[in-house]
Amino acid sequence: MLMLTPTPSPPVVNVKDESFFKELGLRIAQARKEHNITQVQLAATLGIAQQTLAHYEGGRLRLPASLLPALSHELQTPLEELLGQPASAKAPAKRGPAPKLLQHMERISALPRQQQKFVLQVIESVLAQAGAQ
């Protein structure tokens, strides 16, 4: 009796994934060209074959996630940008004390402990009066 073993079917490629890797490849190629880097140079830096890089750029091969940090570094391009994500909006910097106030705080911290307590009492008194108005 002849036994046939089923041939594994090729993995199903999600259309969304296929599109993602094609677009990723285009962004990599664009960033590489903007920095005047050849495929040969970039591939050598990454430790991969030039043909492999060409396949990544063409979207014919899936780029391993482990290669992304090195690509981002070599292309001097934020990872978000390579992935096609909008640049993460940085939280607005919290306002710190005004430079003059900062200078005063530094001078107060250099005072002896007793004088620091006195200044603190004066400040608290002024703030309490301002809050009552």
N, C-alpha and C positions, 0 to 999 in steps of 0.2 A: 504494500500500500504506500502510495506516494503522499508525503505530508508537505503541504505548502505553508510556508510562514508568511504572514502578511508583511508587505513592504510598508515601512513607516511612511505616512503621508507627510509632505512638507508642512512646516509650521504655517498656520494661518496668519497672514500678515494683515494686521489691522490697517485699514486705509488711513486712519488718523495718524498712526505711528509712521507709516510710509511717508506721508506728507511732512510730518515733523522732522524726520531724518533728512529728507531732501532740502527742507528749508534750513536746517542746521548746517548742512553741508555748504549751502550757498553763503550763509553768514560767515562760516569759517574761511571759505575761499575769498570772500570780499575783504575780510579783515586781514588776511594774509597778503593780499595784493596791495591794500592800503599801506601796509608796512614794508612793501617791496621785498617780501620774502618769497623765495621759490618753494615749490612743493618739495624739491630735493632737500633744501635747507631745513624746512620745518620738519620733514619726516626724520631727518638725521637727528635733530634736536630732541624729537619725541621718542626716538629709538624704534621707529617703525619703517617699513618699506615705503618708497614713494608711491608705488602702485596702490598700496593700502590707503594712503592719504587721499589719493585720487578717487578711490571708491567711496571714502567717507564724504568727500566734497560733493560727489555726484549723487549721494544718497543711496548708493547701491549696497553699501555695508552699513550696519548699525555701529555707531561710534560707542565704544565702551565708556561708561560713566567715569571710570578711573582715569581716563585720559583728559577729561574736561578741565581739571585744575591746571594741568601743565599747558594745555592749549590756551586757556585764559591768560596765563602768565606770559607765555611766549608771544601771543598776539596783542598783549597789553590791552585786553578787552575784558570788561567785567563779565563774569559768568552769566549774569542775568541777560546781558545783551546777546551773548552767543546763543542762549536758549530761547531768545525771542520774547523774553519777558520785559515788561516795562521796568525801567530803572526804579529800584525801590526808593520810594519817596522818603527821604530822611526826615525824621522828626525835627521840627524847627528847634533850633538850639534854645535851651532855656535861658532866659535872661538871668544873668548873674548880677551881683552887686555892681553899682557904678564904680568906675575906677577910683574916684575920690573916696567913696565909702570903703572900698577895699583897702586903700592906703590907711584910712583911719583905723580900720579893724586891725591891721598889722601893727600899727603904732600902739593901740590899746593892749594888744596881746603881749607887747614888750614891757608894759608897765608892771610894777610890783602888784601882787595879788590883791592887796587892800585897795589900791587905786582902781584896779579893774572892777572890783565890786562897786565902788562909788560911781564909776562911769555907767555901769550896767543899771544901777538904781536910777540915775538921771534919765537914761534912755527909756527905761520902763515907765517912769513917771510921765515923760513927754508923750509916749505912745498911749498911755492910759488916758491922758487929757484929750488927745486927738480922737480917740475912740468914743469919748463921751460927747463930743460935739456933733 
